[in-house]
């Protein structure tokens, strides 16, 4: 079997609100680049990557893998990810690995999870991800802690989720801490609480917020300050587990993070950690050093979400509910539409490979939608209601 071609397409899907974060606003839609790797036997593997329009970036890698066997992932990784440092991009390689594993599963008639050692759970619990929203369903913006706490209760009641994470760094730090206080009051002691300012806060601010949250028994404080040194400084001063999706988010920085004592819990991400197989490598290192494991969300559609769920289902020590922006999407590009939440969980797809297929009608529709809306990653992450605003790191 050989790879003979691959196609790249960019699609955008509307959200039910605009989502604010500390470097701007997701402006009412997410966009993803979809990869289809085609073999000489007519089997097509699906991959997905975010970060804006990645079509040409992936096409630059095409000559490196044409003619290769999709089962030979170590050699593909060497040629795609390791060959030339300025073309090295773990996100692009991860999309290729995802598609090759999809092909392998289809050839063997086994789910992707079986290629990673087999599932230890049939479903993966997910959180309710809280963003400060512009243009909410029904109108208006989120302006105070009560708005987000009420939305968290709504997600608990409609999706069955039993944990949340607040994307912080938008409002005043103590108002954001108050969101978690209200959620604890409304949803009880067993409801999981997390907060993530994406490294925006100074160490002093992060310590002040962390100490305020200590009595809430939160699951973790994610990337409270900037860099490995910032997270390590906060970890020494608060009695709350420190998690990260930023420092480290690659193998180069994992050793230094462990030596510095910068982290208690590492969020796995298929794209940052070099594909599903790379996530398994990360899990082995974390197990060695008794670090916790959780699952990061990158505004994924159904192809990548399927890969994430397959991967998470094979990691026995992943005891935290997974992140997901998914409940903000109004539709999906896979057959059957949006995956279903059942009691706060999403089931591991059961078909061969990823277990999902593209809906071509929806692909065409959302390709046109992307053409209309454009690549907002190619623009500065602007705030439509504050045209002069810009992000400031460590300024609070």
Secondary structure by P-SEA (a helix, b strand, c coil): ccccbbbbbbbbbbccbbbbccccccccbbbbbbbbbbccccbbbbbbbccccaaaaaaaaccccccccccaaaaaaaaccccccccccaaaaaaaaaaaaaaaaaaaccccccccccccccbbbbbbccccccccccccccccaaaaaaaaaaaaaaccccccccccccccaaaaaaaaaaaaaaccccbbbbbbccccccaaaaaaaaaaaccccccccccccccaaaaaaaaacccbbbbbccccccccaaaaaaaaccccbbbbbccccccaaaaaaaaaaaaaabbbbbbbbccccaaaaaaaaaaaaaccccccbbbbccccccccccccccccccccccccccccccccccaaaaaaaaaaaaaaccccccccccccccccbbbbcccc
